Amino acid sequence: MNRPSHTHVALPEPSTKLAEGWHCLHLYYRVDQSILSQLSPTDLAEGREALVHLLDPERPGAPRRLQTSVVSGHKADLGLMIMDPDPLLIDGVRQAIRASKLGRVLQPTYSFVSITEISEYVPTLEQYGEKLRRDEGLKPDDPAYLAKIAAYGQRLPMMNQQRLCPDFPNWPVTCFYPMNKIRHPSANWFMEPFSSRSAMMSEHATSGIKFAGRVSQLITASAGLDDWEWGVTLWGRNPQYIKDIVYTMRFDTASARYAEFGPFYVSYIKPPAEALEHLQI
Ligand code: 76R
């Protein structure tokens, strides 16, 4: 292929993997009872065994993260959250479910495609220092300033790692929903200057941090990948905290004025065999 000779910038190799971070897929299925009832006992046992193996996060070749849950309400029965650097390894799980003996029993009801990212509103070490000087009036030679900078410098790489390649907390309940920031003439997030979006996200983060130890969040980005701009995955130490945080955040300007939400899926995390047992498969 002829390329203009003035392109000096070395581009990365074409790839389906991200330069940093992982692909993420949320999948929801409903059990079709009429098809389930028609399966022979052998096919059912075979299908169950294949699924339990397929959804085992410890099996060789499993995606980096593979979480199974049982969904509340009629929107779905089974929920999966899958993450990996390779989007086709993730999709392989979806195809293997479809091709299994339980493939027709598990009817897809919803899916959401996203990728991990470090939000543009997470302050760099320099921005954090600027904020301390501006908002807290600290001087750069102040021991309190130096201690805060050192602590943030320690925390930031771990926080970024957790955003890009997250570990899932060992908690019983998870909630997923997609969301947008609205583009209404009287409230258009994308017309706001960075400084004002940043201030709103800082208010948002401050209200979120109050739930540390009770709610853990993963925001995945989906602009250009799915029908909403972000996917919100919450894990709760208790379902109560999920309700509390979502309600509390409705009052943050970033949510009150600019957020628009898709359907909510609340589900209870279970190992695959227990999930299938619960679904009476
Ligand atoms: O990444 C970070 O933890 C740093 C601070 C932070 C950012 C940048 C943060 C903190 N969030 C960020 C970005 Mn959040 N978040 C939501 C929702 O229900 C609602 O009203 C909104 C859904 C919840 C419940 C939640 C929880 N957050 C974002 C973004 C991306 C904006 C962008 O990049 O343009 C969205 C869409 C979003 C939405 N957020 C927190 C939380 C919680 C609990 C925290 C504190 C986490 C912690 O530091 O422990």
py3Dmol code that shows the C-alpha trace and the ligand (Angstrom):
import py3Dmol

protein = """\
ATOM      1  CA  MET A   1       0.000   0.000   0.000  1.00  0.00           C
ATOM      2  CA  ASN A   2       1.288   3.488  -0.811  1.00  0.00           C
ATOM      3  CA  ARG A   3       1.616   5.655   2.222  1.00  0.00           C
ATOM      4  CA  PRO A   4       2.327   9.348   2.080  1.00  0.00           C
ATOM      5  CA  SER A   5       6.015   9.748   2.820  1.00  0.00           C
ATOM      6  CA  HIS A   6       5.419  12.382   5.493  1.00  0.00           C
ATOM      7  CA  THR A   7       3.919   9.887   8.000  1.00  0.00           C
ATOM      8  CA  HIS A   8       6.891   9.479  10.293  1.00  0.00           C
ATOM      9  CA  VAL A   9       4.975   8.542  13.397  1.00  0.00           C
ATOM     10  CA  ALA A  10       5.394   4.834  14.105  1.00  0.00           C
ATOM     11  CA  LEU A  11       1.903   3.410  14.494  1.00  0.00           C
ATOM     12  CA  PRO A  12       1.318   0.358  16.663  1.00  0.00           C
ATOM     13  CA  GLU A  13       0.747  -2.982  14.938  1.00  0.00           C
ATOM     14  CA  PRO A  14      -2.937  -3.505  14.061  1.00  0.00           C
ATOM     15  CA  SER A  15      -4.445  -5.518  16.914  1.00  0.00           C
ATOM     16  CA  THR A  16      -7.693  -6.502  18.604  1.00  0.00           C
ATOM     17  CA  LYS A  17      -5.971  -6.106  21.994  1.00  0.00           C
ATOM     18  CA  LEU A  18      -5.973  -2.753  23.691  1.00  0.00           C
ATOM     19  CA  ALA A  19      -2.779  -0.811  24.281  1.00  0.00           C
ATOM     20  CA  GLU A  20      -3.742  -1.023  27.960  1.00  0.00           C
ATOM     21  CA  GLY A  21      -6.656  -2.574  29.782  1.00  0.00           C
ATOM     22  CA  TRP A  22      -9.196  -5.256  28.997  1.00  0.00           C
ATOM     23  CA  HIS A  23     -12.311  -5.918  26.971  1.00  0.00           C
ATOM     24  CA  CYS A  24     -15.464  -6.487  28.987  1.00  0.00           C
ATOM     25  CA  LEU A  25     -18.716  -8.256  28.158  1.00  0.00           C
ATOM     26  CA  HIS A  26     -21.862  -8.478  30.249  1.00  0.00           C
ATOM     27  CA  LEU A  27     -24.250 -11.236  29.108  1.00  0.00           C
ATOM     28  CA  TYR A  28     -27.757 -12.033  30.295  1.00  0.00           C
ATOM     29  CA  TYR A  29     -29.788 -15.161  29.525  1.00  0.00           C
ATOM     30  CA  ARG A  30     -33.266 -16.378  30.249  1.00  0.00           C
ATOM     31  CA  VAL A  31     -34.082 -20.055  30.723  1.00  0.00           C
ATOM     32  CA  ASP A  32     -36.547 -21.317  28.140  1.00  0.00           C
ATOM     33  CA  GLN A  33     -38.557 -23.859  30.107  1.00  0.00           C
ATOM     34  CA  SER A  34     -40.268 -25.412  27.075  1.00  0.00           C
ATOM     35  CA  ILE A  35     -36.906 -26.267  25.504  1.00  0.00           C
ATOM     36  CA  LEU A  36     -35.441 -27.392  28.828  1.00  0.00           C
ATOM     37  CA  SER A  37     -38.348 -29.822  29.342  1.00  0.00           C
ATOM     38  CA  GLN A  38     -37.676 -31.419  25.953  1.00  0.00           C
ATOM     39  CA  LEU A  39     -34.011 -32.241  26.651  1.00  0.00           C
ATOM     40  CA  SER A  40     -33.240 -35.899  27.278  1.00  0.00           C
ATOM     41  CA  PRO A  41     -31.684 -36.623  30.686  1.00  0.00           C
ATOM     42  CA  THR A  42     -28.379 -37.468  28.940  1.00  0.00           C
ATOM     43  CA  ASP A  43     -28.300 -34.211  26.964  1.00  0.00           C
ATOM     44  CA  LEU A  44     -29.240 -32.263  30.071  1.00  0.00           C
ATOM     45  CA  ALA A  45     -26.469 -33.858  32.137  1.00  0.00           C
ATOM     46  CA  GLU A  46     -23.985 -33.324  29.312  1.00  0.00           C
ATOM     47  CA  GLY A  47     -25.061 -29.713  28.837  1.00  0.00           C
ATOM     48  CA  ARG A  48     -24.874 -28.993  32.530  1.00  0.00           C
ATOM     49  CA  GLU A  49     -21.397 -30.486  32.810  1.00  0.00           C
ATOM     50  CA  ALA A  50     -20.151 -28.597  29.755  1.00  0.00           C
ATOM     51  CA  LEU A  51     -21.492 -25.305  31.108  1.00  0.00           C
ATOM     52  CA  VAL A  52     -20.069 -25.788  34.585  1.00  0.00           C
ATOM     53  CA  HIS A  53     -16.678 -26.423  33.007  1.00  0.00           C
ATOM     54  CA  LEU A  54     -16.978 -23.547  30.513  1.00  0.00           C
ATOM     55  CA  LEU A  55     -17.898 -21.034  33.217  1.00  0.00           C
ATOM     56  CA  ASP A  56     -15.200 -22.201  35.643  1.00  0.00           C
ATOM     57  CA  PRO A  57     -12.864 -19.199  36.004  1.00  0.00           C
ATOM     58  CA  GLU A  58     -10.047 -21.558  37.056  1.00  0.00           C
ATOM     59  CA  ARG A  59     -10.113 -23.801  33.986  1.00  0.00           C
ATOM     60  CA  PRO A  60      -7.111 -23.630  31.625  1.00  0.00           C
ATOM     61  CA  GLY A  61      -7.762 -21.080  28.882  1.00  0.00           C
ATOM     62  CA  ALA A  62     -10.497 -19.242  30.799  1.00  0.00           C
ATOM     63  CA  PRO A  63     -10.769 -15.490  30.301  1.00  0.00           C
ATOM     64  CA  ARG A  64      -8.998 -13.459  32.999  1.00  0.00           C
ATOM     65  CA  ARG A  65     -12.308 -12.710  34.719  1.00  0.00           C
ATOM     66  CA  LEU A  66     -15.431 -14.829  34.528  1.00  0.00           C
ATOM     67  CA  GLN A  67     -18.228 -14.187  37.005  1.00  0.00           C
ATOM     68  CA  THR A  68     -21.535 -16.049  37.138  1.00  0.00           C
ATOM     69  CA  SER A  69     -24.611 -14.709  38.875  1.00  0.00           C
ATOM     70  CA  VAL A  70     -28.313 -15.355  39.285  1.00  0.00           C
ATOM     71  CA  VAL A  71     -30.465 -12.421  38.201  1.00  0.00           C
ATOM     72  CA  SER A  72     -33.415 -11.009  40.152  1.00  0.00           C
ATOM     73  CA  GLY A  73     -36.614 -10.237  38.293  1.00  0.00           C
ATOM     74  CA  HIS A  74     -37.946 -11.163  34.871  1.00  0.00           C
ATOM     75  CA  LYS A  75     -35.289  -9.404  32.792  1.00  0.00           C
ATOM     76  CA  ALA A  76     -33.020 -12.468  32.921  1.00  0.00           C
ATOM     77  CA  ASP A  77     -32.099 -15.600  34.879  1.00  0.00           C
ATOM     78  CA  LEU A  78     -28.355 -15.977  34.395  1.00  0.00           C
ATOM     79  CA  GLY A  79     -25.771 -13.192  34.298  1.00  0.00           C
ATOM     80  CA  LEU A  80     -22.156 -13.395  33.163  1.00  0.00           C
ATOM     81  CA  MET A  81     -19.417 -10.815  33.348  1.00  0.00           C
ATOM     82  CA  ILE A  82     -16.341 -11.643  31.308  1.00  0.00           C
ATOM     83  CA  MET A  83     -13.078  -9.723  30.927  1.00  0.00           C
ATOM     84  CA  ASP A  84      -9.905 -10.436  29.001  1.00  0.00           C
ATOM     85  CA  PRO A  85      -7.304  -8.713  26.835  1.00  0.00           C
ATOM     86  CA  ASP A  86      -8.609 -10.785  23.879  1.00  0.00           C
ATOM     87  CA  PRO A  87     -12.160  -9.925  22.744  1.00  0.00           C
ATOM     88  CA  LEU A  88     -12.419 -13.173  20.795  1.00  0.00           C
ATOM     89  CA  LEU A  89     -11.561 -15.281  23.834  1.00  0.00           C
ATOM     90  CA  ILE A  90     -14.469 -13.510  25.547  1.00  0.00           C
ATOM     91  CA  ASP A  91     -16.756 -14.100  22.582  1.00  0.00           C
ATOM     92  CA  GLY A  92     -15.632 -17.731  22.533  1.00  0.00           C
ATOM     93  CA  VAL A  93     -17.511 -18.221  25.807  1.00  0.00           C
ATOM     94  CA  ARG A  94     -20.679 -16.779  24.281  1.00  0.00           C
ATOM     95  CA  GLN A  95     -20.362 -19.025  21.213  1.00  0.00           C
ATOM     96  CA  ALA A  96     -19.573 -22.096  23.310  1.00  0.00           C
ATOM     97  CA  ILE A  97     -22.730 -21.528  25.369  1.00  0.00           C
ATOM     98  CA  ARG A  98     -24.780 -21.266  22.172  1.00  0.00           C
ATOM     99  CA  ALA A  99     -23.182 -24.380  20.685  1.00  0.00           C
ATOM    100  CA  SER A 100     -23.624 -26.437  23.887  1.00  0.00           C
ATOM    101  CA  LYS A 101     -26.509 -28.800  24.696  1.00  0.00           C
ATOM    102  CA  LEU A 102     -27.974 -25.958  26.755  1.00  0.00           C
ATOM    103  CA  GLY A 103     -27.547 -23.498  23.890  1.00  0.00           C
ATOM    104  CA  ARG A 104     -31.253 -23.326  23.063  1.00  0.00           C
ATOM    105  CA  VAL A 105     -32.278 -23.405  26.709  1.00  0.00           C
ATOM    106  CA  LEU A 106     -30.324 -20.222  27.463  1.00  0.00           C
ATOM    107  CA  GLN A 107     -31.997 -17.493  25.436  1.00  0.00           C
ATOM    108  CA  PRO A 108     -29.961 -14.273  25.201  1.00  0.00           C
ATOM    109  CA  THR A 109     -31.856 -11.310  26.634  1.00  0.00           C
ATOM    110  CA  TYR A 110     -29.242  -8.557  26.943  1.00  0.00           C
ATOM    111  CA  SER A 111     -25.572  -7.911  26.367  1.00  0.00           C
ATOM    112  CA  PHE A 112     -23.240  -5.009  26.866  1.00  0.00           C
ATOM    113  CA  VAL A 113     -19.831  -4.477  25.250  1.00  0.00           C
ATOM    114  CA  SER A 114     -17.260  -2.176  26.833  1.00  0.00           C
ATOM    115  CA  ILE A 115     -13.587  -1.714  27.636  1.00  0.00           C
ATOM    116  CA  THR A 116     -11.718  -0.642  30.723  1.00  0.00           C
ATOM    117  CA  GLU A 117     -10.188   2.818  30.872  1.00  0.00           C
ATOM    118  CA  ILE A 118      -8.636   5.321  33.218  1.00  0.00           C
ATOM    119  CA  SER A 119     -11.079   8.188  33.310  1.00  0.00           C
ATOM    120  CA  GLU A 120      -9.835  11.528  32.054  1.00  0.00           C
ATOM    121  CA  TYR A 121     -10.942  12.950  35.428  1.00  0.00           C
ATOM    122  CA  VAL A 122      -8.541  10.916  37.538  1.00  0.00           C
ATOM    123  CA  PRO A 123      -5.961  13.535  38.562  1.00  0.00           C
ATOM    124  CA  THR A 124      -2.323  12.904  37.627  1.00  0.00           C
ATOM    125  CA  LEU A 125       0.216  13.441  40.411  1.00  0.00           C
ATOM    126  CA  GLU A 126       0.844  16.974  39.056  1.00  0.00           C
ATOM    127  CA  GLN A 127      -2.884  17.785  38.930  1.00  0.00           C
ATOM    128  CA  TYR A 128      -3.316  16.419  42.436  1.00  0.00           C
ATOM    129  CA  GLY A 129      -0.538  18.715  43.694  1.00  0.00           C
ATOM    130  CA  GLU A 130      -2.140  21.675  41.926  1.00  0.00           C
ATOM    131  CA  LYS A 131      -5.454  20.877  43.599  1.00  0.00           C
ATOM    132  CA  LEU A 132      -3.818  20.713  47.063  1.00  0.00           C
ATOM    133  CA  ARG A 133      -2.193  24.085  46.480  1.00  0.00           C
ATOM    134  CA  ARG A 134      -5.378  25.640  45.101  1.00  0.00           C
ATOM    135  CA  ASP A 135      -8.124  24.095  47.265  1.00  0.00           C
ATOM    136  CA  GLU A 136      -6.295  23.423  50.517  1.00  0.00           C
ATOM    137  CA  GLY A 137      -3.838  26.327  50.281  1.00  0.00           C
ATOM    138  CA  LEU A 138      -0.898  24.017  50.984  1.00  0.00           C
ATOM    139  CA  LYS A 139       2.638  25.189  50.104  1.00  0.00           C
ATOM    140  CA  PRO A 140       4.902  22.786  48.163  1.00  0.00           C
ATOM    141  CA  ASP A 141       7.397  22.638  51.041  1.00  0.00           C
ATOM    142  CA  ASP A 142       4.715  21.996  53.662  1.00  0.00           C
ATOM    143  CA  PRO A 143       5.225  18.525  55.276  1.00  0.00           C
ATOM    144  CA  ALA A 144       1.466  17.903  54.973  1.00  0.00           C
ATOM    145  CA  TYR A 145       1.667  18.634  51.244  1.00  0.00           C
ATOM    146  CA  LEU A 146       4.649  16.334  50.799  1.00  0.00           C
ATOM    147  CA  ALA A 147       2.969  13.540  52.781  1.00  0.00           C
ATOM    148  CA  LYS A 148      -0.217  13.782  50.708  1.00  0.00           C
ATOM    149  CA  ILE A 149       1.723  13.811  47.430  1.00  0.00           C
ATOM    150  CA  ALA A 150       3.764  10.796  48.537  1.00  0.00           C
ATOM    151  CA  ALA A 151       0.618   8.875  49.576  1.00  0.00           C
ATOM    152  CA  TYR A 152      -1.160   9.656  46.290  1.00  0.00           C
ATOM    153  CA  GLY A 153       1.972   8.698  44.325  1.00  0.00           C
ATOM    154  CA  GLN A 154       1.896   5.330  46.107  1.00  0.00           C
ATOM    155  CA  ARG A 155      -1.813   4.762  45.585  1.00  0.00           C
ATOM    156  CA  LEU A 156      -2.192   5.914  41.985  1.00  0.00           C
ATOM    157  CA  PRO A 157      -0.455   2.994  40.200  1.00  0.00           C
ATOM    158  CA  MET A 158      -2.534   0.469  42.188  1.00  0.00           C
ATOM    159  CA  MET A 159      -5.741   2.401  41.536  1.00  0.00           C
ATOM    160  CA  ASN A 160      -4.962   2.558  37.822  1.00  0.00           C
ATOM    161  CA  GLN A 161      -4.182  -1.153  37.736  1.00  0.00           C
ATOM    162  CA  GLN A 162      -7.523  -1.842  39.424  1.00  0.00           C
ATOM    163  CA  ARG A 163      -9.339   0.263  36.803  1.00  0.00           C
ATOM    164  CA  LEU A 164      -7.626  -1.383  33.838  1.00  0.00           C
ATOM    165  CA  CYS A 165      -7.349  -4.996  35.019  1.00  0.00           C
ATOM    166  CA  PRO A 166      -9.719  -5.188  37.979  1.00  0.00           C
ATOM    167  CA  ASP A 167      -9.907  -7.823  40.668  1.00  0.00           C
ATOM    168  CA  PHE A 168     -13.498  -8.558  41.607  1.00  0.00           C
ATOM    169  CA  PRO A 169     -14.442  -8.250  45.279  1.00  0.00           C
ATOM    170  CA  ASN A 170     -15.651 -11.320  47.102  1.00  0.00           C
ATOM    171  CA  TRP A 171     -19.137  -9.935  47.760  1.00  0.00           C
ATOM    172  CA  PRO A 172     -22.526 -11.544  47.153  1.00  0.00           C
ATOM    173  CA  VAL A 173     -24.373  -9.017  45.025  1.00  0.00           C
ATOM    174  CA  THR A 174     -23.656  -7.164  41.814  1.00  0.00           C
ATOM    175  CA  CYS A 175     -25.598  -4.558  39.863  1.00  0.00           C
ATOM    176  CA  PHE A 176     -25.025  -3.596  36.254  1.00  0.00           C
ATOM    177  CA  TYR A 177     -26.532  -0.729  34.281  1.00  0.00           C
ATOM    178  CA  PRO A 178     -25.535   1.310  31.268  1.00  0.00           C
ATOM    179  CA  MET A 179     -25.632   5.114  31.274  1.00  0.00           C
ATOM    180  CA  ASN A 180     -25.112   8.257  29.218  1.00  0.00           C
ATOM    181  CA  LYS A 181     -24.275  11.813  30.023  1.00  0.00           C
ATOM    182  CA  ILE A 182     -27.101  13.778  28.414  1.00  0.00           C
ATOM    183  CA  ARG A 183     -26.797  16.157  25.487  1.00  0.00           C
ATOM    184  CA  HIS A 184     -29.890  18.234  26.106  1.00  0.00           C
ATOM    185  CA  PRO A 185     -29.819  21.883  24.951  1.00  0.00           C
ATOM    186  CA  SER A 186     -30.271  23.051  28.549  1.00  0.00           C
ATOM    187  CA  ALA A 187     -27.866  20.507  30.055  1.00  0.00           C
ATOM    188  CA  ASN A 188     -25.225  19.253  27.672  1.00  0.00           C
ATOM    189  CA  TRP A 189     -22.345  17.504  29.442  1.00  0.00           C
ATOM    190  CA  PHE A 190     -20.250  17.526  26.287  1.00  0.00           C
ATOM    191  CA  MET A 191     -20.513  21.311  25.923  1.00  0.00           C
ATOM    192  CA  GLU A 192     -19.225  21.900  29.465  1.00  0.00           C
ATOM    193  CA  PRO A 193     -15.573  22.985  29.757  1.00  0.00           C
ATOM    194  CA  PHE A 194     -13.182  20.398  31.175  1.00  0.00           C
ATOM    195  CA  SER A 195     -12.747  22.418  34.386  1.00  0.00           C
ATOM    196  CA  SER A 196     -16.452  22.262  35.204  1.00  0.00           C
ATOM    197  CA  ARG A 197     -16.797  18.558  34.262  1.00  0.00           C
ATOM    198  CA  SER A 198     -13.766  17.866  36.377  1.00  0.00           C
ATOM    199  CA  ALA A 199     -15.231  19.710  39.382  1.00  0.00           C
ATOM    200  CA  MET A 200     -18.473  17.734  39.037  1.00  0.00           C
ATOM    201  CA  MET A 201     -16.605  14.436  38.800  1.00  0.00           C
ATOM    202  CA  SER A 202     -14.624  15.364  41.860  1.00  0.00           C
ATOM    203  CA  GLU A 203     -17.873  15.944  43.777  1.00  0.00           C
ATOM    204  CA  HIS A 204     -19.065  12.582  42.409  1.00  0.00           C
ATOM    205  CA  ALA A 205     -15.888  10.782  43.515  1.00  0.00           C
ATOM    206  CA  THR A 206     -16.138  12.328  46.984  1.00  0.00           C
ATOM    207  CA  SER A 207     -19.652  10.981  47.396  1.00  0.00           C
ATOM    208  CA  GLY A 208     -18.513   7.562  46.097  1.00  0.00           C
ATOM    209  CA  ILE A 209     -15.564   7.253  48.454  1.00  0.00           C
ATOM    210  CA  LYS A 210     -17.991   7.402  51.402  1.00  0.00           C
ATOM    211  CA  PHE A 211     -19.106   3.907  50.370  1.00  0.00           C
ATOM    212  CA  ALA A 212     -15.588   2.439  50.531  1.00  0.00           C
ATOM    213  CA  GLY A 213     -15.764  -1.080  51.971  1.00  0.00           C
ATOM    214  CA  ARG A 214     -19.483  -1.365  51.191  1.00  0.00           C
ATOM    215  CA  VAL A 215     -19.641  -0.777  47.427  1.00  0.00           C
ATOM    216  CA  SER A 216     -17.009  -1.343  44.804  1.00  0.00           C
ATOM    217  CA  GLN A 217     -17.476   0.137  41.341  1.00  0.00           C
ATOM    218  CA  LEU A 218     -16.106  -0.522  37.883  1.00  0.00           C
ATOM    219  CA  ILE A 219     -16.845   2.007  35.166  1.00  0.00           C
ATOM    220  CA  THR A 220     -16.217   0.605  31.690  1.00  0.00           C
ATOM    221  CA  ALA A 221     -16.328   2.739  28.571  1.00  0.00           C
ATOM    222  CA  SER A 222     -18.643   1.912  25.690  1.00  0.00           C
ATOM    223  CA  ALA A 223     -18.874   5.008  23.452  1.00  0.00           C
ATOM    224  CA  GLY A 224     -18.596   3.574  19.936  1.00  0.00           C
ATOM    225  CA  LEU A 225     -18.932   0.008  21.238  1.00  0.00           C
ATOM    226  CA  ASP A 226     -22.493  -0.242  22.486  1.00  0.00           C
ATOM    227  CA  ASP A 227     -25.691   1.805  22.725  1.00  0.00           C
ATOM    228  CA  TRP A 228     -24.717   3.693  25.892  1.00  0.00           C
ATOM    229  CA  GLU A 229     -21.585   5.613  26.808  1.00  0.00           C
ATOM    230  CA  TRP A 230     -20.596   3.769  29.997  1.00  0.00           C
ATOM    231  CA  GLY A 231     -21.327   0.553  31.799  1.00  0.00           C
ATOM    232  CA  VAL A 232     -21.580   0.767  35.574  1.00  0.00           C
ATOM    233  CA  THR A 233     -20.812  -2.428  37.487  1.00  0.00           C
ATOM    234  CA  LEU A 234     -21.304  -2.245  41.224  1.00  0.00           C
ATOM    235  CA  TRP A 235     -20.575  -4.934  43.788  1.00  0.00           C
ATOM    236  CA  GLY A 236     -22.101  -4.688  47.238  1.00  0.00           C
ATOM    237  CA  ARG A 237     -21.251  -6.148  50.604  1.00  0.00           C
ATOM    238  CA  ASN A 238     -25.033  -6.035  50.984  1.00  0.00           C
ATOM    239  CA  PRO A 239     -27.874  -5.198  48.517  1.00  0.00           C
ATOM    240  CA  GLN A 240     -28.891  -2.303  50.756  1.00  0.00           C
ATOM    241  CA  TYR A 241     -25.655  -0.479  49.902  1.00  0.00           C
ATOM    242  CA  ILE A 242     -26.370  -0.729  46.173  1.00  0.00           C
ATOM    243  CA  LYS A 243     -29.669   1.071  46.688  1.00  0.00           C
ATOM    244  CA  ASP A 244     -28.054   3.580  49.042  1.00  0.00           C
ATOM    245  CA  ILE A 245     -25.219   4.549  46.699  1.00  0.00           C
ATOM    246  CA  VAL A 246     -27.355   4.890  43.586  1.00  0.00           C
ATOM    247  CA  TYR A 247     -29.882   6.995  45.501  1.00  0.00           C
ATOM    248  CA  THR A 248     -27.170   9.154  47.116  1.00  0.00           C
ATOM    249  CA  MET A 249     -25.519   9.780  43.760  1.00  0.00           C
ATOM    250  CA  ARG A 250     -28.779  10.940  42.206  1.00  0.00           C
ATOM    251  CA  PHE A 251     -28.083  14.188  44.119  1.00  0.00           C
ATOM    252  CA  ASP A 252     -24.564  14.695  42.702  1.00  0.00           C
ATOM    253  CA  THR A 253     -24.734  17.339  39.991  1.00  0.00           C
ATOM    254  CA  ALA A 254     -23.025  14.969  37.532  1.00  0.00           C
ATOM    255  CA  SER A 255     -25.955  12.539  37.967  1.00  0.00           C
ATOM    256  CA  ALA A 256     -28.827  14.885  38.866  1.00  0.00           C
ATOM    257  CA  ARG A 257     -28.318  17.136  35.880  1.00  0.00           C
ATOM    258  CA  TYR A 258     -26.483  15.061  33.318  1.00  0.00           C
ATOM    259  CA  ALA A 259     -27.040  11.343  33.795  1.00  0.00           C
ATOM    260  CA  GLU A 260     -29.432   9.108  31.931  1.00  0.00           C
ATOM    261  CA  PHE A 261     -29.715   5.427  32.828  1.00  0.00           C
ATOM    262  CA  GLY A 262     -30.512   2.216  30.998  1.00  0.00           C
ATOM    263  CA  PRO A 263     -31.958  -0.958  32.522  1.00  0.00           C
ATOM    264  CA  PHE A 264     -30.679  -2.157  35.895  1.00  0.00           C
ATOM    265  CA  TYR A 265     -29.690  -5.811  36.398  1.00  0.00           C
ATOM    266  CA  VAL A 266     -29.260  -6.914  39.993  1.00  0.00           C
ATOM    267  CA  SER A 267     -27.843 -10.367  40.518  1.00  0.00           C
ATOM    268  CA  TYR A 268     -26.411 -12.668  43.174  1.00  0.00           C
ATOM    269  CA  ILE A 269     -22.959 -14.122  42.547  1.00  0.00           C
ATOM    270  CA  LYS A 270     -22.693 -17.906  42.607  1.00  0.00           C
ATOM    271  CA  PRO A 271     -20.252 -20.498  41.288  1.00  0.00           C
ATOM    272  CA  PRO A 272     -21.560 -21.990  38.002  1.00  0.00           C
ATOM    273  CA  ALA A 273     -22.784 -25.320  39.471  1.00  0.00           C
ATOM    274  CA  GLU A 274     -24.754 -23.522  42.206  1.00  0.00           C
ATOM    275  CA  ALA A 275     -26.132 -21.010  39.723  1.00  0.00           C
ATOM    276  CA  LEU A 276     -27.454 -23.816  37.486  1.00  0.00           C
ATOM    277  CA  GLU A 277     -28.887 -25.599  40.479  1.00  0.00           C
ATOM    278  CA  HIS A 278     -30.638 -22.417  41.556  1.00  0.00           C
ATOM    279  CA  LEU A 279     -32.058 -22.041  38.042  1.00  0.00           C
ATOM    280  CA  GLN A 280     -33.307 -25.644  38.302  1.00  0.00           C
ATOM    281  CA  ILE A 281     -31.366 -26.670  35.214  1.00  0.00           C
TER     282      ILE A 281
END
"""
ligand_1 = """\
49
76R
O -11.965 6.165 39.177
C -12.063 6.577 40.352
O -12.407 5.870 41.308
C -11.749 8.047 40.580
C -12.924 8.877 40.833
C -14.104 8.500 39.939
C -14.268 8.714 38.567
C -13.311 9.372 37.608
C -15.301 7.824 40.402
C -15.499 7.420 41.721
N -16.152 7.669 39.344
C -15.555 8.182 38.211
C -16.055 8.177 36.914
Mn -18.008 6.893 39.418
N -19.831 6.025 39.459
C -20.801 6.140 38.490
C -22.013 5.572 38.997
O -25.653 6.013 39.578
C -25.075 7.059 39.192
O -25.502 8.205 39.492
C -23.878 6.964 38.318
C -23.311 5.563 38.262
C -21.757 5.092 40.290
C -22.713 4.418 41.231
C -20.369 5.396 40.567
C -19.727 5.083 41.753
N -18.308 7.364 37.442
C -17.342 7.803 36.590
C -17.890 7.853 35.250
C -17.118 8.168 33.974
C -17.134 9.615 33.649
C -16.124 9.897 32.551
O -15.025 9.314 32.532
O -16.457 10.771 31.724
C -19.208 7.456 35.343
C -20.193 7.306 34.206
C -19.450 7.146 36.712
C -20.651 6.700 37.225
N -17.681 6.412 41.387
C -16.569 6.659 42.151
C -18.504 5.565 42.128
C -17.851 5.297 43.394
C -18.399 4.383 44.479
C -16.660 5.988 43.402
C -15.613 6.010 44.492
C -14.693 4.863 44.187
C -13.496 4.801 45.053
O -12.604 5.634 44.864
O -13.483 3.884 45.903
"""
view = py3Dmol.view(width=600, height=400)
view.addModel(protein, "pdb")
view.setStyle({"model": 0}, {"cartoon": {"style": "trace"}})
view.addModel(ligand_1, "xyz")
view.setStyle({"model": 1}, {"stick": {}})
view.zoomTo()
view.show()
